[in-house]
């Protein structure tokens, strides 16, 4: 299952609720798959690869941007996973990888790099595009990414905001905001939350920014139109 929005916390919450719903509604044993690491496998070894789950389910395909999954309709999404014994029809992986986008191929032909490779502040992304405009090789330097990204934005920014807040209790509340709790949890669990937190690759990615459902305003237009029509009918 996938979620297109601002935080993975909601995706995990939805998956947790989904497991409960399946058990209560259909009586089929179900379990939410946590994004933690295997305590016996060591650092960077997940209990299950949520990325692989999502890829096999057709939620996205691996991109030049550090293997981030991208979908041509929704762009960049957060995803979560549930194990269940409920019999469901299986989805299929995407037939074609939308990365690189046509504009990225043009840029690669011109300068030898795609936008994510060029604008990555850590310069941890490398790759090659073949003659058909498809991925030929892709390399992501996780260590180099980790070295810079936390200096670049996320954690220092959150800590600075808390320190600057004149009301101490409010600063502490900000650090424990629901959208930030998952970061601290993942850091304490060693689950790789230090990586890819600057999101510069996504800011310059045409798939992440220009996919039809990537824009929250466009995505909610049908809901707003239905609400207006309902109100008009009542009036």
C-alpha positions in Angstrom: 0.0 0.0 0.0 1.2 3.5 -0.7 0.5 7.0 0.4 1.1 10.2 -1.5 1.7 13.0 0.9 4.1 14.7 3.3 5.2 12.1 5.7 5.7 8.3 6.0 4.2 8.4 9.5 0.7 8.4 7.9 1.6 5.5 5.6 2.8 3.4 8.6 -0.3 4.3 10.6 -2.6 3.4 7.7 -0.8 0.0 7.3 -1.1 -0.7 11.1 -4.9 0.1 10.9 -5.2 -2.0 7.7 -3.9 -5.1 9.6 -6.5 -4.6 12.3 -9.2 -4.0 9.8 -8.5 -7.2 7.9 -8.5 -9.3 11.1 -11.7 -7.7 12.4 -13.6 -7.7 9.0 -12.4 -10.9 7.4 -10.9 -12.9 10.3 -7.6 -13.4 8.5 -4.4 -13.2 10.5 -2.5 -10.0 9.6 0.6 -8.2 10.8 2.0 -4.8 10.1 5.6 -5.0 8.8 7.7 -2.5 10.8 10.4 -0.5 9.1 13.0 -1.6 11.6 16.2 -3.5 11.1 16.9 -7.1 11.9 18.7 -7.0 15.3 20.7 -10.1 14.4 21.5 -9.0 10.8 23.3 -5.8 11.7 23.1 -2.3 10.4 21.2 -1.7 7.1 19.6 -5.1 7.1 15.8 -4.8 7.2 13.4 -7.3 8.6 11.8 -7.2 5.2 12.5 -4.8 2.3 9.5 -2.5 2.1 11.0 -1.1 -1.1 11.0 -4.6 -2.7 7.4 -5.2 -1.4 6.3 -1.9 -3.1 8.2 -2.6 -6.3 6.7 -6.1 -6.7 3.2 -4.6 -6.1 3.7 -2.1 -8.9 3.7 1.0 -6.6 6.8 2.3 -8.4 10.1 1.5 -10.1 13.7 2.3 -9.0 15.1 5.6 -10.0 18.5 7.1 -10.4 17.8 9.1 -7.2 19.3 6.6 -4.8 16.9 3.8 -5.9 13.9 5.9 -4.7 10.7 4.4 -6.2 8.8 6.7 -8.6 5.4 6.3 -10.2 4.4 8.0 -13.5 1.0 9.0 -12.1 1.8 9.8 -8.4 5.5 10.6 -8.5 7.2 10.0 -5.1 5.2 8.1 -2.5 5.7 6.7 0.9 4.8 3.0 1.3 4.2 0.5 4.1 3.5 -3.2 4.1 1.2 -5.8 5.8 1.5 -9.6 6.0 -1.9 -11.3 5.7 -3.4 -14.7 5.1 -6.3 -13.1 3.4 -6.4 -14.3 -0.3 -6.1 -11.3 -2.5 -5.4 -10.9 -6.3 -1.8 -10.1 -6.8 -0.6 -6.9 -8.5 2.3 -6.9 -10.9 5.5 -4.9 -11.1 5.4 -1.9 -13.4 6.1 -3.0 -17.0 8.2 0.1 -17.8 10.4 2.2 -15.6 9.4 5.9 -15.9 12.9 7.0 -14.8 14.6 8.6 -16.5 12.0 11.0 -17.8 12.4 12.4 -21.4 13.7 15.7 -20.1 16.2 13.9 -17.9 17.4 11.9 -21.0 17.9 15.1 -22.9 19.9 16.6 -20.1 22.0 13.4 -19.9 22.7 13.5 -23.6 23.8 17.2 -23.2 26.0 17.1 -20.0 26.3 13.5 -19.0 24.1 13.8 -15.9 20.4 13.8 -15.0 19.0 16.6 -12.8 19.2 14.4 -9.6 22.9 13.7 -10.3 23.7 17.3 -11.1 22.0 18.9 -8.1 22.7 16.4 -5.4 24.6 18.5 -2.8 26.6 15.4 -1.7 27.2 14.3 -5.3 26.4 10.7 -4.3 24.5 9.8 -7.4 25.9 8.4 -10.6 24.4 6.5 -13.6 24.3 5.9 -17.3 21.5 6.1 -19.8 21.5 3.7 -22.7 20.7 4.4 -26.4 17.0 3.7 -25.8 16.8 6.3 -23.0 16.6 3.7 -20.2 18.7 3.1 -17.1 21.9 1.3 -18.0 23.8 1.7 -14.7 23.0 3.4 -11.4 25.1 4.0 -8.3 24.2 5.5 -4.9 26.9 6.2 -2.4 24.9 5.9 0.9 27.8 6.9 3.1 28.5 10.1 1.2 24.8 10.9 1.3 24.7 10.4 5.1 27.8 12.5 5.6 26.2 15.6 4.2 22.5 15.4 4.3 22.1 15.8 8.1 24.4 18.8 8.1 22.4 20.1 5.2 18.9 20.2 6.6 16.6 18.0 8.6 17.9 17.2 12.1 19.9 20.4 12.7 17.0 22.5 11.4 14.6 20.8 13.9 17.0 21.2 16.8 17.7 24.9 15.9 13.9 25.6 15.8 13.4 24.1 19.2 16.4 26.0 20.7 15.2 29.3 19.3 11.7 28.9 20.6 11.3 31.3 23.6 8.7 29.1 25.2 10.7 26.0 26.2 7.7 23.7 26.5 6.6 24.6 22.9 10.1 23.9 21.6 10.0 20.4 23.2 6.5 19.8 21.7 7.9 20.7 18.3 10.6 18.0 18.6 7.9 15.5 19.5 5.5 16.5 16.7 3.7 13.5 15.3 5.4 14.0 11.9 8.8 14.0 13.6 8.4 11.2 16.0 9.1 8.6 13.3 12.5 10.2 12.5 13.6 9.9 16.2 12.3 6.4 16.4 14.1 5.3 13.3 17.3 7.0 14.4 17.1 5.3 17.8 16.4 1.9 16.1 19.2 2.4 13.6 16.9 2.1 10.6 18.7 4.4 8.2 16.7 7.6 8.9 19.8 9.7 8.4 19.8 9.1 4.7 18.3 11.1 1.9 16.8 13.7 4.2 17.6 16.8 2.1 15.4 15.6 -0.8 17.2 17.8 -3.4 17.0 15.0 -5.9 13.2 15.0 -5.5 12.9 18.8 -5.8 14.5 18.7 -9.3 12.9 15.4 -10.4 10.2 15.9 -13.2 8.5 12.7 -12.1 8.3 13.7 -8.5 7.2 17.3 -9.2 5.1 17.0 -12.4 3.3 13.7 -12.2 -0.5 14.2 -12.5 -1.2 13.2 -8.9 1.9 14.7 -7.4 0.3 18.2 -7.0 -1.8 18.2 -3.9 -4.1 20.9 -5.3 -4.7 18.9 -8.5 -5.1 15.7 -6.6 -7.9 17.1 -4.4 -9.8 18.9 -7.2 -12.5 16.1 -7.6 -13.1 16.2 -3.8 -13.6 20.0 -3.8 -15.8 19.8 -6.9 -18.0 17.2 -5.2 -18.2 19.3 -2.1 -19.2 22.4 -4.1 -21.8 20.4 -6.1 -23.3 19.0 -2.9 -23.5 22.4 -1.3 -25.1 23.9 -4.4 -27.7 21.1 -4.4 -28.6 21.8 -0.8 -28.9 25.6 -1.5 
